[in-house]
Amino acid sequence: MVNSPAATLLWREIERTSAYRRSQGADLRLAPTISLLSAWQSERLARTYADLRADPRHQPATEFFLNDLYQIAVSDRITEADYCEAYRRCDNCAGRKHQIELICELGRELDAVVAKPMIYAALRLARRPAQLAGLHELQDFLERGFSAYRHMKGAKEFLDTIEARESRILDRIYARDPRPFRLDRR
C-alpha cells in the first residue's frame, strides 16, 4: 500500500463515506435523491470530458471514472440550474477546491505507482487471495483502474485537464454563470 498523505487522506475519506452510508442505510428516502444526483453528475462528466473519452490514450481512464466511479441508473432529471443552486447553498467552495487538489495529487501519486512493474505484478498476485477473502469486486476495481491509468503512459495531461476544467466550472458556479458547464467559451 502507498504510504503518502494523499493516500492516507483518501482512505480516511473512504472510511468516513462508508460509515455515513451505513448510517443512512435505514433512511431509504434518500436513495432516489442520491441516485438522481449521481446520474446527473455522471452525465455532466461525460459531456465535460467527451474529448478525453474520444482520445485513445485517455479513453480507458475516462471510461473507468465514468463507469466505475459514477453510474447512470435513473430516469428523473436534475437541471443545471437546480444543481448549481444546490451547490451554492452548500457554501463549500473552499472544500471543493481542496477536493480537486486532492484528486490531482492522488492522481500524480498513482501515476508514479503504475510505472513500477513490481506493483502491477503484486496487484495481479493478490487476485486469488482477494477472491478467497471475498474481495473480488474490490480487486477487479483496482485492476481496472490500474490498467486504465497505466494505458495512458503518463497522466499529466489528463490530470491538468481535470484540474483546469473543474476549477473553471467551480468558479463559474459561484459567479452565478447561467451555463457554467459550457467549456466552449472562456
C-alpha positions as CSV (number, residue, x, y, z in Angstrom):
1,M,0.0,0.0,0.0
2,V,1.2,3.5,-0.8
3,N,2.0,5.4,2.4
4,S,1.5,9.0,1.5
5,P,-0.5,11.9,3.0
6,A,-2.9,11.9,0.0
7,A,-3.4,8.1,0.1
8,T,-4.0,8.3,3.9
9,L,-6.5,11.1,3.5
10,L,-8.3,9.3,0.7
11,W,-8.5,6.1,2.8
12,R,-9.9,8.1,5.7
13,E,-12.5,9.7,3.5
14,I,-13.5,6.4,2.0
15,E,-14.0,5.0,5.6
16,R,-15.9,8.2,6.6
17,T,-18.1,7.9,3.5
18,S,-18.7,4.2,4.1
19,A,-19.7,4.9,7.7
20,Y,-22.1,7.7,6.6
21,R,-23.7,5.4,4.0
22,R,-24.2,2.7,6.6
23,S,-25.8,5.2,9.0
24,Q,-28.1,6.4,6.2
25,G,-29.0,2.8,5.1
26,A,-32.1,2.8,7.3
27,D,-33.4,6.0,5.7
28,L,-34.4,4.7,2.2
29,R,-36.0,8.1,1.4
30,L,-32.5,9.4,0.5
31,A,-31.7,6.6,-2.0
32,P,-33.6,8.0,-5.0
33,T,-32.2,11.5,-4.5
34,I,-28.7,10.2,-4.2
35,S,-29.1,8.1,-7.3
36,L,-30.6,11.1,-9.2
37,L,-27.6,13.3,-8.2
38,S,-25.1,10.6,-9.1
39,A,-26.7,10.2,-12.5
40,W,-26.7,13.9,-13.2
41,Q,-23.0,14.1,-12.2
42,S,-22.2,11.2,-14.4
43,E,-23.9,12.7,-17.4
44,R,-22.2,16.0,-16.7
45,L,-18.8,14.4,-16.5
46,A,-19.5,12.5,-19.8
47,R,-20.2,15.8,-21.5
48,T,-17.3,17.7,-19.9
49,Y,-14.8,15.1,-20.8
50,A,-16.1,13.9,-24.1
51,D,-12.8,14.8,-25.8
52,L,-10.8,12.7,-23.3
53,R,-13.2,9.9,-23.8
54,A,-12.7,10.1,-27.6
55,D,-8.9,10.1,-27.3
56,P,-7.4,6.6,-27.4
57,R,-4.7,7.5,-24.9
58,H,-7.2,8.8,-22.3
59,Q,-10.3,6.7,-23.2
60,P,-9.7,3.8,-20.7
61,A,-9.1,6.1,-17.8
62,T,-12.1,8.3,-18.6
63,E,-14.3,5.2,-19.0
64,F,-13.1,3.9,-15.7
65,F,-14.0,7.1,-13.9
66,L,-17.4,7.4,-15.7
67,N,-18.4,3.7,-15.3
68,D,-16.8,2.7,-12.1
69,L,-17.0,5.8,-10.0
70,Y,-20.2,7.3,-11.4
71,Q,-23.1,5.2,-12.7
72,I,-26.2,6.3,-14.5
73,A,-29.2,4.4,-13.3
74,V,-32.3,6.7,-13.0
75,S,-34.7,8.3,-15.4
76,D,-35.7,11.5,-13.5
77,R,-33.7,14.7,-14.2
78,I,-31.9,17.5,-12.3
79,T,-31.5,20.7,-14.2
80,E,-28.2,22.5,-14.5
81,A,-29.8,25.5,-12.6
82,D,-31.0,23.1,-9.8
83,Y,-27.6,21.6,-9.4
84,C,-25.8,25.0,-9.3
85,E,-28.2,26.4,-6.8
86,A,-27.8,23.4,-4.5
87,Y,-24.1,23.7,-4.9
88,R,-24.0,27.3,-3.9
89,R,-26.4,26.7,-1.0
90,C,-23.9,24.1,0.4
91,D,-21.4,27.1,0.5
92,N,-18.4,24.8,0.4
93,C,-16.3,26.4,-2.3
94,A,-13.0,26.0,-0.3
95,G,-13.8,22.3,0.4
96,R,-14.5,21.6,-3.3
97,K,-11.2,23.4,-4.3
98,H,-9.4,21.2,-1.8
99,Q,-11.2,18.1,-3.2
100,I,-9.9,19.0,-6.7
101,E,-6.4,19.4,-5.4
102,L,-6.6,16.1,-3.6
103,I,-7.9,14.3,-6.7
104,C,-5.0,15.6,-8.7
105,E,-2.4,14.9,-6.0
106,L,-3.7,11.3,-5.7
107,G,-3.6,11.1,-9.5
108,R,0.0,12.1,-9.6
109,E,0.9,9.6,-7.0
110,L,-1.0,6.9,-8.8
111,D,0.8,7.8,-12.0
112,A,4.2,7.2,-10.2
113,V,3.0,3.9,-8.8
114,V,1.6,2.4,-12.1
115,A,5.0,3.0,-13.7
116,K,6.6,0.4,-11.4
117,P,6.4,-3.2,-12.8
118,M,6.6,-4.7,-9.4
119,I,3.4,-3.0,-8.3
120,Y,1.5,-4.4,-11.2
121,A,2.9,-7.9,-10.5
122,A,1.9,-7.6,-6.9
123,L,-1.6,-6.5,-7.8
124,R,-2.1,-9.5,-10.1
125,L,-0.7,-11.8,-7.4
126,A,-3.3,-10.5,-5.0
127,R,-6.1,-11.7,-7.3
128,R,-6.6,-15.2,-5.8
129,P,-6.2,-14.1,-2.1
130,A,-8.7,-11.4,-2.7
131,Q,-11.2,-13.9,-4.2
132,L,-10.7,-16.2,-1.2
133,A,-11.3,-13.2,1.2
134,G,-14.5,-12.2,-0.7
135,L,-12.9,-9.1,-2.0
136,H,-13.0,-9.9,-5.7
137,E,-15.1,-6.8,-6.6
138,L,-12.5,-4.6,-4.9
139,Q,-9.7,-6.4,-6.7
140,D,-11.5,-6.1,-10.1
141,F,-12.0,-2.4,-9.4
142,L,-8.3,-1.9,-8.5
143,E,-7.1,-3.9,-11.6
144,R,-9.4,-1.9,-14.0
145,G,-8.3,1.4,-12.5
146,F,-4.6,0.4,-12.6
147,S,-4.8,-0.8,-16.2
148,A,-6.7,2.3,-17.3
149,Y,-4.1,4.6,-15.7
150,R,-1.2,2.5,-17.0
151,H,-2.6,2.7,-20.5
152,M,-2.0,6.5,-20.6
153,K,1.7,6.1,-20.1
154,G,1.7,9.4,-18.2
155,A,-1.2,11.2,-16.6
156,K,0.0,14.8,-16.5
157,E,-2.2,16.0,-19.4
158,F,-5.2,14.1,-18.1
159,L,-4.9,15.5,-14.6
160,D,-4.1,19.0,-15.8
161,T,-7.3,18.9,-17.9
162,I,-9.4,17.7,-15.0
163,E,-7.9,20.3,-12.6
164,A,-8.4,23.2,-15.1
165,R,-11.9,22.3,-16.1
166,E,-13.2,21.5,-12.6
167,S,-11.7,24.7,-11.2
168,R,-13.2,26.8,-14.0
169,I,-16.6,25.2,-13.6
170,L,-16.5,25.8,-9.8
171,D,-15.6,29.4,-10.3
172,R,-18.4,29.8,-12.8
173,I,-21.0,28.2,-10.4
174,Y,-20.1,30.6,-7.6
175,A,-20.0,33.5,-10.1
176,R,-23.6,32.6,-11.0
177,D,-22.8,31.9,-14.6
178,P,-26.0,30.7,-16.2
179,R,-24.1,28.0,-18.2
180,P,-21.1,27.1,-16.0
181,F,-20.5,23.7,-17.8
182,R,-20.2,25.2,-21.3
183,L,-16.5,24.8,-21.9
184,D,-16.5,26.1,-25.5
185,R,-16.3,29.7,-24.2
186,R,-13.9,31.5,-21.9
